[in-house]
């Protein structure tokens, strides 16, 4: 445990740029052959899910309800068979046929799932896509999101891209109408009017889009043993910063419409009891009560 904390501190320190990147960074390709404007972009989305099946239901539903027209999309989800709710959800969606979407469920032992960089590195090395998008299962791809992504990515020579803007919800409690009933055999949909804009200045979390050739060459922190060791609980994802440092870029912002992120108070992967800021949760609870008084249960399931 002490050794792990020391290594975590060390790599967080190296990502400040005070350690030469060449000590850890692999050689990367210089250019990506440009894709002809009439050729579909192949895009792989990569999520992890541990006890987040309600959120994952929104992400997978968004691909069914708003299927891509321009890109060929592979939806990869890392999960543990021990998480029965997620396993059953994936089994159901695996039976659905969606134009230009290929489902790819990747089971892992939970100790490997808990270190997100392990799955991301596996997907990066194995991808045959033009671009791989490391996302989180609280992100949904609403109308025009995937087509907008294909347009933004086509022909780009950048190593790492990220959407400059997306929409976020209030911090939702488990009994929020949006989350109630999600995760079964029904398609579920968000209400875009209940989200508000948020901007980013670098590629973080579920908004990291990497060139396919770079992903295959570099992996995802694959040369750093600390980030490839299994752990017995879900750990903080500090490797995002290290990954940007290894690539030598914070990422290039692009405009992609239709992206929504569901913020949630109950962290299924976090047993520490410290999920979310207390004041933010109380304010969110107040907004939820006001919304219920104004309109009652909204029943967004489809």
N, C-alpha and C positions, 0 to 999 in steps of 0.2 A: 504493500500500500504506500509506504513512504517513497519507495523507488519510483512508483508510478506518478506520485505527486511531483517529485523532483523533475522527472522527465516532462511532465505536462508543463511545469513552469519553464523548463529550459526551452521547449519548442514554442511556447508563447513568447518567450524572450527573443528567440531567433527570428520570429516573424516580424519583429519591429524593424528588421533590416540591419541590425548591428553585427550579424554573423554572415559571412560570405555565402551567398545562395549556392554557389558552385559546389560547396561541400555536400550538399544533399540533392540538388536538382539534376535530373537526367538531361541528356541532350534532347532538344525538342526540334521537330521539323520547322523549317522557316516559312513555308507557304503551303496553303491548301489549294489544290487545283480548283479553279472556279467552276461552279456548276452552271451549265447552260440554263438560260432563263426559262426554257420550256420543260426542264427536267424537274420532276417532283423531288423535294427535299426529304431525305430519310431522317427522322427525328426519333430518338429514344428518350422516354421519360422514365426516371428512376425514383421510386419512393420506398420508404421503409415503414412498416406498420407493426406496432406492438400495443395491443389493447386500444387502438384508435379506430376501430372498425366503423364507427359512426361517421368520422371525418372521411375515411377512405371511401365510404359509400357515396359521398358527394363528389369526390374526385372522379371515381369511376363512372358515376352517373353522368357527369359533365361530358365525358367522351361519347357516351351513348346518345345523350340529348342534343349535343352540338358536335357531330362527327366532323373530322377534318375533310376538306375538299382538296387542298393542295398538297400537304405532306403525307408521306407514309409514316404512320406513328406506331412505335412499339411501346406498350405500357408495361414496364417491369416493376414488380412489387416484391420486395424482400419481406419475408414473414417467418414466424416460427409455427410449426404444426401444433405446438402446445397452446397457442392462442386460437381456441376453437371458433370463436366468433369471427375472427378475421379469415380463418381457413374456410369456413362455410360461405362467407361473403364472396371470396375469390372463386370458390367452386361454382357459385351461382353466376357471377359475371362471366366466367369462362365459357358458359353455355350460350352467351349472347354473341351474335355476329354483327359487327359494326363495320361499315365501309372504311377502308384505309386504316384500320386499327387492328393490331395483333396483340393479344394478351400474352404476358410472359410472367408466370408466377415462379418465384425462386425461393424455395424453403431453405432456412438456415437454422442451425442450433441457436437457441436464444442467446448464448454467451457470445456468439459471433454477430448476431443481429444487433445486440446492444452497443456494439462499437460500429457506428454508422459508416466509418471510413472503410471497413472491411468489405461490406456489400458494394459500396460505391467503387472501390478499387476493382472488385471482380467484374462489375458491369462495365467499367471503363476499358478494361483489358479485352473484354469479350465483344464489345459492341461492333457492329458492322454499319452503324448509322453515320450519316454525314455530321450530325451534331447529337450530343447527349446532354440532356437537361437533368441535372440533379435537383430534384424537387422534394417536397414534403407532402404528406397526405392531407394536410389542411389547406392545400392550394387547389382551387378548381379552375378549369379551363372553360369559360363560358363562351358565348357566341363570338366567333371570329378570332378567338385567342390563338388556336393552333394555326389557322391560315395566316394570321398576322405574324406569328413567329416565323413561319416558313418564308414570308416575304422579307422579314428583317434579317434572316440568317443567310439567305441565298447569296452566294458570291462573296461573303465576308471573309477577310483574311485574319480577323482578330482571333487570339487564342481563347479568350474568355469574354462572354457577353452576359448582360443581365438586364431585365426589364426595369426601366427607370421608374415606372409608376405601376401600382396595382391598387386594388381596393381591399380594405380590411373591415371586419365586423367589430362590434363591441366585444368585450370579453364575455363569452357566453357561459352560463352555468349549465350543468347537465340537463336540467329540466326546461331549458329554453325551448320554445316551440320549434325552432329551427332544427334542434338536435333530436327531439322526441320522435321516436318511431324510425329514425334512420338506421340503416345497417341491415335490414331484412332483404326481402326479395322485391321490394319496390324501388323504382327509380325516384330519387329525391333531387329537389331543385332549390337553389337559393333565391332570395328576393334581392336583386341588385340595389334596390332603393335603401336597403338597410345597411349598406356598406359605405365607407367614406375613404377618400384617397390617401395614399401614403407613398412617399418617394424614397428611393434608395440612392446612395452614392457609390456603392460597390457591390460586388457579387457576394451574397451571403445566403446562408440557410438553404431554402428551397428555390432560390433564384440564381443558380449557377449553370450557365449554358456553355459547354466546352466543345471545341472542334473535335470531330471523331478521330482524326489522325493524332491529335495531341493526347486525347484520352487513351488511345491504344499504346502510345509511346510512354506516357508518364504515369498512367494509372491515376489513382486518387490517394496521394500520400503513400503510395505503394513502396517507396524506398525508405520509409521511416518505420522501423519495426514497432515502435511504441504504438503507432496508430493502427497496427495490424494484429494486435494481441487481443484475444477474447477477454471479456470482462463479465463479472457476475451481476451487474446491474447496468441500466442505461446511464451513460456518462454524458457530460456536457460536450457539445460538439465544437470544441475549440479548434479542431483541425481545419475548419473553414478558412481561418486566417492563415494557417500554415500552407494550405493549398494555394491561396492567392500569392503568397510569398514565393513558393516554388515555381509558379508560372511567371513571376516577375511583373504582375499586373493586378490592379484592383478590379479589372474588367472594364468593358466598354458598354455604356448604356445604350439601349435601343428601346423603341416604342412598340409595345405589344398590347393590344386592347384585350378586354375581356378577362383579366386575371383577378381572382378574388381569393382572399385568405381568411379562413374562419379562425378567429382567436377564441380560445377556450380556457376556462379556469381549471377544469378537472384534467390533470395530466395523467393519463393512464400509465405512462411509462415512469412517472416520478412518484415515488412513495415517501418522499421527504416531508410532505405536508406543507411545503412552502411555495406551492405553485401560484404564480401571479402576485401582483401587488395588492395588499388588502384594501386600500382606498379605491383602486381601480375596480376591484371586484364589487365593492359596495355601490359605486356609481353605476356599474353595469347592471347590477341587480335592480337599482332604481329605474333605469331606463327600460328594463324588461317589464317591470310592473306597470309603468306608464303605458307601454305599448299594448300590454294585455288589456288595460282599462279602455284604451282607445278603440281597439279592434278585435279583442278576443283572440282565441286560437286561430291561427291562419291556415293550418292544414296545407303545407306546401308539397306534400308528397304527390307524386304523379304515378 
